[in-house]
Amino acid sequence: MESLNDHRKLIKVVGTKNHEKVFNYISTELDRAGWNVDVDEFEQETPNFGRLTFKNIVGALNPEADRYLVLACHYDSKYFKHEEFVGAIDSAVPCAMMLNLIKVLKPQLDSMKGNTDLSLKLIFFDGEEAFVQWGPNDSIYGARHLANRYHNSNSLTRSTGETISELQKIDVMILLDLIGHKNAHFYNYFPETSTWFNRMVNAENRLNKLGLFHAGPVKYFIARDFHNANIEDDHLPFLRRNVPILHLIPLPFPREWHTSGDNRNIIDINTVENLNKILRIFTTEYLHMSV
């Protein structure tokens, strides 16, 4: 996790040198891990900076697989005209967690690279943040583009020979956002993925019983439904195309959200490491990996 320290301090607005640094860092880390890296690059008009280039980063353990567990987050940070916004929890920490997962689980993941039935995919969205005012045309630029691309990309499954879209290959998308501060609580926002949310709850309970969390017992995952939360985030273009979504975003949002206070000083390393453990267990069990 400490390897991303420098990038947690960077202001990563689309089109800036720091944004390019983070893009290069994530792409390089995926490549070093031996993953297939696909850059979904496109241009789009923005309300205050004209036409900008956006780059979604997609890492696939096996790009030929029929089905995927997808972990996703965004790597850009919000633009503010009169203040500096780093975006440590929004969303440098989620980026770090995803890269940490494939580093810690590398032996297990390497052993299933040849699995064409089920595999793991990581998506780092660009342009999640609005430049002026959040709305349908000024937000989630990368997610909208990639969802549309996946909707129109078809291939034959190896198992059945059926033609399906890249969207249909997604078993479930787990979207991480606003993670890293102390006392975060996560809820089940979608009834379709309650089974997967309950697996997170179960993993947390087991780790509590074994005393494996930093700083004592924790309760991050609350077994309560918030099906009308209506949180707008990168998952929306995929949800609207019937992709199952598990949204790991805390309620209430931390008070530092979209303020200059969202910097490395609010990161609680115990919370991050504890959530890393839960995510590793979930991923290992979902992919049927031996540990």
N, C-alpha and C positions, 0 to 999 in steps of 0.2 A: 504493500500500500504506500509506503514512503517514497517509492519511485515516482509517484505522481505529485510529490510535494510542490515542485516548481510550477506545474501546470495548474494546481489549485490556486495559485496566486495570479494567474494571467487573466486579463480581460480578453474574452474570446468572441468579439463581435464579428459577424460574417464579413469577409472582405479585408480583414486586418492581418498584419503579419503574425500576431499572436494566435489568431484563429488558424492560420496555415501551420504554425508550429504544432498545435495540438492535433490537427489533421495528420501531419506527418508522424507524430509520436504514436497515435493509435494505430495507424496503418502499419508502421514498422513493427510494433509489438505483436500484431496479428500475424504478420509475415514471419517473424522470428519464431512464433509458436508453431509454424508449419501449417497455418490455415490458408484457405483460399480467400483472397481479398478482392471484392468487387466494389468499385467506386461508381456510385450513381451520380454523375455530374450533370448539371443543367443550369440554365440561366433563367432568371425571372425578375420582373419589375418589382421594385419596392417603393413605398410611398415617399421616402426621403433620400435614398441613395441611388436612385435610378436602377439600372439593370445590374444585378449581382450574380456571381457564380456560387452555386451551392453544391456541396459534395456530401452525400450520404455515404457512410462506410459500412459495408456488409461483409462480415467474416463468417465463412462456413467451414465447419469441420470436414464435411463431405458434401461438395456442391452437387453431387449426383443423387442425393438421398430423396426418397419419396415423401418423407414427413419430417417436420422440424419442431423442436422446442425452440422458441425464439425469445431471447433476452434483449431488451432494447432500452435506450435512453437517448438524450440529446447532448451534443458536445459544444454547441454555441452558447454564448452568454448574451444577456439583454443589453441593448443600447440605451444609455441615458445621456442626454446632452450635457447636463451640468454636474454629473457625479460619476465616479468610477464604480462599476459593478462587476465583481469577480465571478459570482455564482458558484460558490464552493459546494453548496448542497443542491444547486440548480444550474448545472448538474455534473460538476467535476467528480464528486464522490461516487455517484452511480457509474460513471465511466470507469473509475478506478476499481470498483467492486467487480465489474464484469471482466476486466482484464486480469484482476487478481484470481478470479475463479478459474480461468483457463490455465493460469500459471500453476496454481496449487493442484489442480486436478489433471495436469498434463499427462502423467503416465496412464491414467484411466481413459482419458479422452483419446490419446494416441492409439490405445488398444482397440478402439471402435471406429477408427477412421474408415475402414472398409465396409462399415455397415451402411447399406443402401436403403434399409427400411426406415430407420429413425436416426436423426442426427441433431446436432446443436448448431444454431445460427445466432450470431450477435449482430445487432443493428445499432449503429451510432447515427442518429438523425442530425441533420444540419437544419438550421433555420427554424427551430421550434418557437423561438421568441418573436413577438411582434416588434416592429421597428417604431411604430407610432401608437396605434390603438388596436388591441386584439379584436380580430374579426375574421370572417371567412376568407378574406383575401390578404390579410396581414397577420399570419401566424402559421405554424406547422407547415412551412414551405416544403421541407424535405419529406415529411411523412405523406403529404398529399401527392407528391410526385412519385414516390416509391410505391405507394398503394395502387396508383393508377397504372404504373409500369407492370407491377406484379399481376394486376387484374388482366392485363392484355398479353401476358407471357405464358404460353402453353408448352407443355412437354408431356411425353409419355412416361407413365409410371413403370418402373422395372418389375414390380410385383404382379400387376394386372394388365399392363398394356393400355390402360385407360388414359385419355387425354385430359389433363387437369391444368389449372392455372397455378402460378407460383403462390398465389394467395391461398389456394386450397391445400397447399402442402403444409401450411402452418397449423399445427395441432392447437397451440395456444401461444399467445404473445404476452410475455411478462414485461410490463413497462415500469421502469424504475425512475422516480423523480422526487426531488426535495428530500433526499435521504442524507443523514449524517449528523443531525442534531440530537440532543438528548431528549428522552421521554417521548419519542415518536410512537404514534399508534396507527395501525393499519386495519382497514375494514374490508369486508366483501362488498364490492360495488356492483357486481353482475351475477345474477343467479346461475347463469350458464357455466360459470367457472367456480362455483362454490366447492366442488370436489377438490380442486387444486388449491383453493384458499385454505381449506381444512387440512390439506397436507402440510402447508406452512405452519398452521397451528400445532399439528401433531409433531412436527420436527422441533418446534420451539419447546413443547412440553417434554419431549424426550431429553433434550439437552439440559433443561432445567433439572429434571430428575437425576441426571448424571453429574450435575454440578459443573458443567463445562463452559458456562458463560463467564465472561469477565465481570467482576464487580457484583457477583451474586445473581439471584433469580431475576428474571425479566418477564415482562408481558407486553410485547410489541403488537402481536396479532390478536385482535379482539373479535371473538365469534359473534359478531352482530352485523346485520345487513344494513347497507346504505345504498339501496338500489336507485334512489333518486338524488344522488349527490350531484350529478350533472357537471362533473369536472371536465373541462376542455383541455386536451393534451394530445400528444402525438398518436394516441391510439385511435382517435375518432375516425380517420379515413379507412382504417382497417375494420373497426367495429361496424361501420355502416356497410361493409362488404361481407359481414357475417363471420369475421375472424374472432374466435374466442379470446377475450382479454382478461388478464389478471393484472390489475393496476396497483402497483406498490407505491402509493403516494399517501402521506399521512394527513389525517384530519384531527384537529384543525391544522391549516398551514402554519409553519413557524412564523413568528412575528417578524423575523428578518427577511421574509420573502420579498423579493424585488426591492431591497434596500441595500445600501452600502455595507450594512452589517452582515450580509451573506458573504463572509470571508472565512479563511481557514481557522479563525479564532472560535467559531461556533461549532466546529467539527468535534464531536465526542468520539474518540478513537475506540472506546469500549463498545459503544453502540454500533459503530461500523463493523468491528470485528465480530460482534455477536450476530449481526445480520448476515455477514459473510458466511458464518457457519450454517445458518438456516438455509441460505441459498445453495450452498454446496450440497447439503443433504437432499434438498428438493431435487436438484439437478441430477445428482447421482442416482437417486431412486427412479426418477422419471425416465432416464435413459437406460435403466437396468444395468448400471455399471457395477463391477466388483471393486471393493475397496480393500 
